[in-house]
Amino acid sequence: MRSTPLLALLAAAVSPAIVRAQLTPVPEAPVQRARTPVAAAARGYRPLTVDRIFGADAIRGDSFDGGEWTEDGRGYIAIESSKSTDGGSDIVRYEIAGGARTVLVPAELLVPKGAAAIGVEGYAFSPDRRKMLVFTGGKPFRRTHALGDYWLLDLDTKQLRRIGGPTAAPSTTMYAEFSPDGTRIAYVRANDLYVEPVGGGTPQQLTRDGSDLIVNGLGDWVYEEEFGLRKAWSWSPDSRRIAFWRFDTSGVGTFAMIKNTDGQYSKVIPLQYPKVGTANSAVQVGTVDIATGRTRWFRLQGDPRQTYVPQMGWAGSSGRVLIQYANRLQNTYQVLLGDPADGSVAPLFVERDKAWVEANDQVQWLKDGSGFTWMSERDGWRHLYLVSRDGKRMQLRTPGNYDVIDLLQVDEAGGYAYFIASPDNPTQRYLYRATLTGTPRVERVTPSGPGQAGTHAYDLAPGAHWARHTFSSFDRAPVTEVMDMTTGKSLRVLARNQALQDVVTDGPLPPAEFFRVDIGGGTQLDGWLIKPANFDPAKRYPILFQVYGEPAGQTVADRWGGRGALWHRMLAEHGYLVASIDPRGVASPRGREWRKTIYRRIGIVGPEDIAAAVRRMLATRAYIDPTRVGIWGWSGGGSTTLHSMFRFPDLYATGIAVAGVADQKLYDTIYQERYMGLPDDNAEGYRKGSPITYAAGLKGNLLMIHGTGDDNVHYQNMEQMADALIAAGKPFSMMAYPDRTHGIYEKPGTSVHLYSLMTRYLETNLPPGGR
C-alpha cells in the first residue's frame, strides 16, 4: 500500500489534454458569491452528478503535457498533436522568455515505411541531441504501461528504425535508454538486459537467465510496490558498465489470480507475492561489463532473502556504486560503497531507527564527487544533510523543527538546495531553499502574501531561474504557469482548469473548513469539513468521514482533490456533511514521533484516534446528527473503515470499505513488516491490527467493494472477511468488480458504476438532509 489508489484518484485533478501555452495572466483567487442553490441556479450552475464527474462527458480539466527542460534552462519541450500528420505528434520547444515555439521533430519524421504515424508516449534525446528515442504502444505491466516499442530517429539522416531487431515481438521492450556517451542503447526484454549500438547492429544480450522466475533489470512485484523500484538498472557515467538488480523469485509463494471473464474456462494468473512472514526473492546486485559481458556481484553479507537493497546508484563519476542495504525489519540501513572491479563493498555509515528507516530515493552527488545529499530523521525531523564521500562528515543543512518533504534540486552554481516543506501547517506545501555551504540558512521562496495558502508544486529548470509552477487549494482548481523564480512573477498560463474552478465559484457550497480537534493527552488531529448547501446550524445533518490512517498517505491536505473530491462536493450538494480526519501515523510532516508512534500498532491507533475525534466533534458541533454518522475509505482506508464499523459500532451507522486488508498477514512483507515488525515477534499486534478479528462487532450497514483482479490487496481479503461475517451471523453487502485491480477503474463504465453504487448505498442507509 505504498501508494493508495484513493490518494492517486484524489490527486488526478484533470483529464489528459494537451494545452498550448498562452500569454495570459494567472487568475486571482475566485470571488466568493452567494452560496445558495437558488443563487447558483441563477448563474446557470448545473448540480454535480456522478456522470458529470466520471462519465464520458465529464467536466473537462486542463493539463500541460510538458517534457524535459532544455539543458540551458531557457526552454522546455512538449509533445503536441500534429496538424499535418494524422495520429502523429510533434516534439516542440518553447522559449521561456517570449514563448517562441520551435518544432524540433515534426510528426512526418516519425512515420515508419508502410505504417501509420508513431503515437509518441515518451521520448529521450541522445547526449549530443542528434538522435531521439521514441516510446510508443505502451501496454499494461503491473501498475504502469512500461511495455512497449522504442524507435530510434537519426535527426541528421532522418532514418527511423525499431529498437530490438526485426525478430523482436511488438510491445515487449522496457526502459530503453541511451548510454552517457551516446553510442549504445540498453533496455530490458523478457527479464533480461540488452544493449545495441546506436549506429545499428545485432543486439547484445547481457544477461541470459531471465525467465518467469528470474528477473534482471526490473523490480519484482513487492520491490516495485513498496520501494518504487521499476527500472532496476543504470548506466555507469563512463558508459562501460551497467549496475542492476537480479531477483530470484523461485522461493516466493505463488498467489493464483483468477480471471473468469475470458472464455469458457477460468484462467489462472500466477503472481510471486511474498506475504507477511514468508520468503522474499533472493536479491543480488552487481555490474555487467559491456565489452566482455561479464557480471560481477557485490559481496553483501547476510541471507539475500532476509535483506533488502532498496536503492543503488553510481557514486558520481567515481566508478563506484552507492548501495543502501537494509535488514528485514528495515530499522537498520547500511550505506556501502561497492567496487565493480572486484565486488567488494566498504561501509560508509549506518542509519538506524527504533521503528523503521525509509529508503533514500533522493541521493544527489555533488559534481566534484566530494559528497552527496542524504535525508534522515536522526534528530526527530526529516532533514537534508550533505555527507562527505567517505561518510565521515554529515552536515545538517536544514535545521529546525520541521520536515523536509521533498528535495527538488541541488543548484551548486547558485549555492542552494531547493525543497518542499510546510513548517507551520502540515496540510500545505511551499518551496524553500537552503545554503549548501557555510552556516546553514533556510528561506522561503514561495511568496507568503494573500491568496498563496495551499499547495505549491514546482518543476525547476536547471539553475532554478524558471519553473513550471502549479498552485491549488482545497477550493481552488490547479493552475499551472511558467514562473520567473527571480521575480516571483508569472510569464504565461499553461493549464487554467476554469471549468473545474467554476464548480467551486458558481456552486452552492460554502468554502471548506480546516480545523484541529483535540482528542486529549495533548494530541490534536488535522481535519477538513465540507458543509452542505443552505447549511442551517440549527438543524442536524448526516456526516460522512473519508479515512485512510496508515503511513503511506495523508487525506487532510489543502490541495485540489480531483474527481474524488468532486464526488464529495456532490454529496454535500445532496445534503451531507463530508469530513476527513488524519490520525497519528499518517504521512504528515509533523515529525518523526508523530509518524512513528504507531510502530507495531497499525490498525490499532488510527481507528481509535479517528473515533475519539468523531466523538469530540459530536460533542462540540450540534449540527452533526449522531444517528447518521458514516465512514468510508480505500485500501488502508478500507481497513480503517472495517475496524471502525466493528470496534465502534455505536458510533458509525454506515460504512463503505473499498479494497481493504482484512488480515494483515495477507499483505506483503515489505510494507507490513516495516510498520508492524515480524509476525512471530508481534503476534498480538497483528491480531489486534486486523479487522477480521472484530467481525462479530458489526451492527450498522456495511458495504464491501473489491476488484477480483487486485494484485495488491488480493480479493481473498474480501472473501475471508465475508466468511467471518457470515459465521458471526452479520448482514452486510458486497460488490465484486471482475478483473479490476486495486484502483477499480479498468473497462468502460467502471467509475460511473462504482460511484453510483456508493451514492445509492449512502442515500439509502445514511439519508441526506438537515432535520
Buried (B, 14 or more C-beta within 10 A) or exposed (E): BBBBBBBBBBBBBBEEEBBEBEEEEBBEBBEEEEBBBEBBEEEEBEBBBBEBBBBEEBBEBBBBBBBBBBEEBBBBBBBBBBEEBEEBBBBBBBEBEEBEBEEBBBBEBBBEEEEEBBBBBBBBBBBEEBBBBBBBBBEEBBBEBBBBBBBBBBBEEEEBBBBBEEEBEEBBBBBBBBBBBBBBBBBBBBBBBBBBEBEEEEBBBBBEEBEEBBBBBBBBBBBBBBBBBBBBBBBBBEBBBBBBBBBBBBBBEEBEBEBEEEEEEEEEEEBBBBBBEBBBBBBBBBBBBBEEEEBBEBEBEEEBBEBBBBBBBBBBBBBBBBBBBBBBBBBBBBBBBBBBEEBEBEEBBEBEBEBBBBBBBBBBBBEEEBBBBBBBBBBEBBBBBBBBBEBEEBBBBBBBEBBBBBBBBBBEEBEBBBBBBBBEBBBBBBBBBBBBEEEBEBEEBBEEEEBBBBBBBBBBBBBBBBBBBBBBBBBBBBBBBBBBBEEEEBBBBBBBBBBBBBBBBBBBBBBBEBBEBEBEEEBBBBBBBBBBBBBEEEBBBBBBBBBBBBBBBBBBBBBBBBBBBBBBBBBBBBBBBBBBBBBBBBBBBBBBEBBBBBBBBBBBBBBBBBBBBBBBBBEEBEBBBBEBBBBBBBBBBBBBBBBBBBBBBEBBBBBBBBBBBBBBBBBBBBBBBBBBBBBEEBEEBBBBBBBBBBBEBBBBBBBBBBBBBBBBBBBBBBBBBBBBBEEBEBEBEBBBBBBBBBBBBBEEEBBBBBBBBBBEBBBEBBBBBBE
